[in-house]
Amino acid sequence: MSTFTIPSTTRYVEAEGIRFAYRKFGKETGIPLVFFIHFRGTMENWDPELIGALAEDRPIILFDNSGVGETSGETPSTIAEMAKDAASFIRALGLQQVDVLGFSIGGFVAQELVLQYPNLIRRIVLAGTAPQSGVNKFRQDVNQAMASEDANGAFERFMFLFYNTTETSRAAGSASLKRIIAQKKFESSLQVRDAQLKAIEQWANRLPNQSYEWLHKIKQPVLVTNGVEDIMVPTENSYILAQQLPNAQLIIYQDSGHGHLFQYPELFAAHVKLFLDA
């Protein structure tokens, strides 16, 4: 596996009173791929092996949305507002059209973004995520791990939330986490945690007789991915997305969970490249 280092130089752009922090690299030409990170993550939480593989063929844009990491302001408590802020950022860069990759809560934002601004988005990758009012299996241990601030158990909590209990999954997850930690300088605040938890709770609110009719409005090609057993965002949600989106395909990765894209960075990147270049 090649060793790639995500460029550490942060750029800034102003939009709607917010100073957005971002990093742009990879190829100079082509449709940019904009990344939307998981719960409490910053743009430094992407596995460099995954990002490096994708940067070979296209412009890459990592960014911190409102209030996160190096970006100013406060994090909103709704997915709709997060999507609005993301659109402001993309437009401030002067981009007419982008591809997006949304992971976990980032996938919620990506869905809302394409619904609000359909002409801005060409293709969508939804990893380890769910539709609004999707399958939400309450687990006290998962909720406690997500909200915990205990630094001593941070590594094991991450492994529990993102990977399977098998030796193979944990080994790959541990290697990925070490690559991520090596590049981390900024952490998210408690305000980010609380706002995102509120947004997740609202998004997950189960409606009776759900038909997911808003997903039918997303006409763009969509690649849906997940691990075979995601305990954070139940894998059933990926099947719902694949079934309800008019132009979707689904890939499920064996022996993996929420962090499947970090467990299999080269394979996942290869699948994303095939999809984006189709």
N, C-alpha and C positions, 0 to 999 in steps of 0.2 A: 504494500500500500504506500502510495506517495505521501510525502509530508508537505502540506500546504499551510501557510500562515496567512490568516485574514489580515489585510492591511489595517494598521492601527490608526491611520490618519483620519480624524473625524472632520467632516465638513458640516456646514450649517446653512439653513435656508429659512427665511421668515415667511409665515403664512398665517393670516387671521390672528395676528398677535402672538403666535407661538414660534419659538426658535427651535426648529426641528434639527436633530442631530442625525447624520447618516454617513454611510460609507459606500462609495461606488467604485467598482473595479471590474476586472474581467475584460472581455472584448469591447472595443469601442463602438462597434456597429451592431445593429440588430435590435429586436424587441427586448427591452429590459425585463428582468425577472425580479419582482419586488417581494420581499419575505416578511411574513407576519408571524411573530414568535409566540411561544406558549405562555401560560399563566406566570406572571411576575418576571418573565424573561426580558433581557435587553438584547440589543443587536450583537452582544458578545456571547450569547447563549447558543449560537449555531455551531455545530460541529465543523471545524475547518476542513476535515476530509470530505464531507458532503459538499460544502461550499466550493472548495477547490475544484472538484470534479465538474460542477456545473458552470464554473467561471471560465472553463476552457472554451466554451462555445457561445457565450452571450454576456451582455452587460448584467452585472449583479448589483442590486441595491438593498442594503440592510439599513434599517432605520429604527429609531425609538419613537413611538407614538407619544401623544401628549402626556407629559408628566413622568414618563418612563426614562430611566437612565440619564442620558445627557440632554434630553429635550426639556424645555421649560414648560410651565403651566402645571395643571393638575389633571390626573387621569379621570376621564368621565366615568360615570357608573352605568352607562348603557352601551350596548354594542352599536346601536345606531349612531351615537355621537362619536364613538371611536372610528367608525367607518367614514363619517363626515370629515373628521380631522385627517385621516389617511388620504382622502381624496384631495384635501387642501395641500397636503405635502406633495403628492404626485404632480399636481398641477403647477405648484410653485417651482418645480424642476423643469417646467416647460414641456412635459411629456404628453403626447396626444393619446398614446395607447401603451399598455403594459400587460405582461403576464404576471400572475400572482401565485404565491405559494403560502398557504395558511396552515399553520400547525396548531392544533388544540384550540384555545380561545382565538388564536390568529385565524383559524378556519371560520369561526363565527363571523369575525370582522370581514373576511374576504367575501363570504356569502352576502352580507349586508352591503358591502361596497359595490358588488356587481348589480345588486338590485337597485341601489340608488343611482349608480352611474354606469349603466350597461355599456355605453360607447367607449368607456375608458379601459375596459378589460377585454383582452383577446382570448386567453386561455387560463384555466384555473386548476391548481393542484390543492386538494383538501386532504390533509394528513391528520389522522387521529382526532377527528372532529365530529360534530353532530349538527343536524338541522335544528332550528328553533322548535321547542316542544318535543324533543326527541326522547329516546329511552334514557331514563335517569335512575339507575339502581343505587339507592342510598346505602352508603357504607360509612360507618362512623370512623373506621380506621383511615379511610381515604381522606375524609374531611379533616380529620385531625392532622394528618400529615401535610395537607395542603396549607393549613393555617398556621402551623407550628413555626416558632422563631428560635427553637433550640439549635444552636450552632453545632453542638456536639453530635447530634444525630442526623445532620443534614445529608451526609453521603448515603446512609442507609435509607433515609426517607425517599431520596431521589431514586435509588435503585428499586425500592418497593413500588413507587408510583409509575415508573417508566419501563421496567423490564420484568420478564418472567423470573421464576425462582430457579430455573435450570442453570447449571454451571455455564453452559454455552452463552445463554442470554446475559447472565451477570458479568461474564468475562468481557464480552463485547461492550456492554453498557459501561463497565468500569473504565475500559480503555477510552471510550468516547468522552466520558465525564472528565477524565484527566486531561484530554486535549482541550476541552472547553475551559476548565479551571485555569489552565496555563495562560489563557488570554484574557481572563476576567479582571477588570479594574473597577467597574461600576455595578452596584447592586440596586434593586428597586426598593422603594420605600414602603412603609406600612400603609400610606395613602394609596399607593398602587394596588397593594394586596386587597385592601378593603373595598376599593372601587371595583376592581375586577371580580371579586367574589360576589358583589351585589349584581354586577352585570351578568355573570354566569348563572346566578340563581334566577334572575328574570328570564334569561334565554331558555333555561331548562324547564321553566314552569309548564307542566303538562296540561294540554288542552284536551277536552273530551272529543272523541271521534275525529282525531286529527287526520286531515287529508293532504297536508303539505302543499297546498295549491300554489303558494308563492314560489316553491322550487320549480314549478313548471314554467315560470317566466324566465328562468336562466337558460338561455339558448346556447351559450358558449360551450365548447368542449370542456369537460371536467374529468380530471383523474382523481379518483378517490382511493386512499390507501389507509391501511391500519395493520396492527399486529393481530394475531389470531385471538388474543385475550387481552383486551385493553380494560384495565380496572378503573381508569380515570374517566374516560369517555367510552362507554361500552361499545364494543365492536359492532353490535347490532345497528348502531347509528350509521355506520359506513354502508351497510346494506340498504338502509332506508334512502340514503343519499343517492346511491347507484340506481335504485329502483325509481325514484321520483324525479331525478334530474333528466331532462329529455335527451341529453347528449353526453352520457357519462360512461366511464369504464372503471372497474374495481380491481385492485390488487390487495390480497391479504398475505402477509408475511408470516411464515411458520415460526414457532418457538420465540415469539416476540409479543410485545404489548404496545403501550402508548409510544414508547421511544423507538419504534421500528425503523424509522428513517435514520436514526443515529446508530442503531445496532448493525444495520446493513448500508452504510453510507455510499459505497461504490455501486451496489446493486440498485439502491433507490435512485441514485443520480442517473444511472443508465436508463431506468424506466422513465424518469422525468424527461430526460433528453429525447427519448423516442416519442413521447407524447407531445412535447413542445414543438418538435420538428416535423410532426406528421403533416 
